[in-house]
Amino acid sequence: MSNQLDEANDLLMGGGVRAYQFNQLGDTCRGRITADPKVEDCYKMKWDAQKKKWERTEELDTWPNGQVKRQIVLTVQTDERVDQDDDGLRTLFIHSRIQPALRDAIKAAGAKGLAVGGTIAVQWASGAGTQDGGPKEYRCGYQAPTVDPGSLLGDNTPATPAPAQPAPGAAAAPSAAAPLGVTQPAAVAIPCPPGMDPAKWAALPEMQQRAIAAAMAQPADQPIPF
């Protein structure tokens, strides 16, 4: 239901994630993956001589054997901002010309694949990207998440015990944590890290939440070199 609600609010409020555009040689999309990768069909592109840009057609793009080409769709939190309403989120399309370079980058990072919380960088490295100037060529970098939040939980997360009920007729004992006339400050919620089930996160003790958040905030050992 939450995904449907998000889509409804995006439509109503004019939201949605901006697509990253590789407009100039050297343009680089860099940031942290914030949502599970998606896979979708690719469509053929047509060169518009007047606009001097490629535009998508409604015809599916296929390999020589007739199989439809597929691309990976990522949501990436970048540092890019174009106006005051820009939150920096970008949709990054990993099509067939990017996939080999990204595959090599993931292997070089010692990772098994893309993961929420991982850092990705894709750069237009060479090629004119025009009809007669050769296709764009890309280079990629990848860092796996420092900590997989799900691995810190396991499948045996202890349930929070229910508070003991007083015996019938017994008077309620005064609370030691909240003496008469003293108002306790409201607890500050620790945000749920990317890639973790919010329900499981909410059920964790605050001390464990803080430990996980601190572990995930540790810097990566090998930064992406571009």
N, C-alpha and C positions, 0 to 999 in steps of 0.2 A: 504493500500500500504506500510505503514511503516514496518509492520510485515514481509511482503514479502521481502522488501529491507534488513531488518536485517538478515533474513535467508540466502539471497543470499550472503551478505557480510561475514557471518559466514562461509559459505561453501568456498567462494573464499579465504578468509584470514586465514582460519584454526582456526576460533574462536569457540565459544560455551562454555557453562557453564559446569564445572566439576561436576560430581556426588559425593556426600559425601559418603565415605566408613566407615562403622563401623568395623574397623580391630581388635581392641583390646578392652577388657572389660574396661569400663569407658570412651570410646570415646564419645565425646559430640559435636553435631552440634548446634551451638548457633548463632543467628543473627536476623537481621530485614528482614521481608518479603518485597520483592521489586516489585513483580508482582502478578497479580491475580492468585489464585490457579487454577490448572487444574486437571482433573480427567481422568484416563486412565485404561485400562484393565490390570489385573495381569497375569503373565505367571508362569507356574510351574518351580520350581528350582530343579536341579539335583546335587547331591554331587559328586565331582570329587576327588576320593581317592588319585590320584597322586599329584594333585595341592593342595589338602586339602582345598578346597573352594567350595562354592555353585556357580553354573552357571545357567543362564537362559536357558530354553528350548523354543521351538516354540509352545508349547501346552498351551492353556489357562487354568488358575487355576480356579476351580469352588467350590462352596459350595455343601454340600450333596444334596440340592434340584436341582442342575444343574445350578444355577445362577452363572454367571461369577463374580469373585471377582474383586473389583475395588480399586485403590489406588489414593491418592492425590499427586500431584507433585507441590512442592514449589520451588521458587527461593529465596535463602536466602543470604544476605550480611553478611559474617562472617569476623573474624579477621585472619583467617588462610591464610598463604602464603607458597607456596612450591618452587617458583622461582620468578624471577624478572618480569615475564609476568603475574603472578597470581594476579587477581583483587579481590580475596576473595569471589567471587560469587560461590555458590554451589547449585546444584539441590538436593533437599531432598525428598526422596520417602517415603510417609506416607502410608505404607501397613497395612494389617489387624492386624498385631501384635503390631503396634504402635498406631493405631486409638483409642482403648479404653482409653489408658493413656492420649492421647492428648485431647480427649473429656472431661475427668475429669479435666484436667488442664484448659481448656477453661471455663468450668463451675465455677471452683474455682476462676478464674479471673473476674467473673461476665460479661463475654463477650457472645455475641450471636453466634460467630463463628470466623473463621479466617478472617483477614483483612490486606490489604496492609498497611505497616507501623508498624504492630504488631511485637513483638519480640517473638521468639520461641526457645526452647531448647529441644533437644531430646538426651537422653543418653542411651547407652547400659549398663544396670544396673546389669544384672545377666544372668545366662545361658551360656553354652559353645559355642552354635552356631555351633555345629558339628552334624553329622548324629547320633552319639551314645551318645552325651553329653547333649542333650536337646537343645531346641530352645533358641534364644536370647530373653531376656525380657527387656523392655524399661520403662523408666520414662520420663515424659515430664513436661515442664513448659511453660507458655504463659503469655504475657502482651499485652493487647489491645493497639492500638495507643493512645497516649496522646490526640491528636486532630485528628478528621476526617476532612481532608482538604475540602472535598465536603460539609460538614455541615456548613462551614464558608461562603460558597457562596450562598446556596439556589438556587431557580429557578428564582429569580428576580434580577439577577445581572444587575445593570444599564448599559446601553450601553454608550460608550464614545461618547459625542456629537461631530459632525463634526465641524471643524473650520468655523467661519463666513467668507463669501466671500465678498471682497470689492465691492463697487458699481462701475458700468461701468465708466471708465474714471477717477476714483479717484486714486491719487498717493498712492503707498504703504507706510505705516508709518514705520519708522525705528524700529527695534526690540529692546525692552528694555533689553531683556535677552542676546542679542549678539551685543553690541555696535561695531562700526566700528573699525577694527584692533584687536579685541579680539577674540580668538578662544576658544570656550567652550569645556571643557573636555567631552569625550564620556561617556555616562551613562554605569554603570556596571550592566549587567543583573543578576537578582536574580534567581538561579536555580529553576525549577519547582519541588515541593515536590512529593514524590512517591504517587500514587493513585489519582492525580489530572489531569484533562484534560489540556494538554499543551496550547490549544487554549484559554480556559477560563483563564488560568493563565496569558497568555501574554496580555489579555485584561484588567487586573486589574490595578488600579493605584499602583504606587510603594509603597506608604504608606501602602496600604492593603496587598501587597505582603510581606512587611517586618513584619507586624503584624502576618500574618499566619505562616511565617517561624520561628518567635520567639516562637510562641505558640507550634509548633510541636517540637521544640528543647528542651522543658521542660523535665526534667527527670521523669521517671515513679515513682509512689509512693511506689510500692511493687516490689522490684527486684526479679528475679527468684532465688530460694535458692540454685542452684547448677550450 
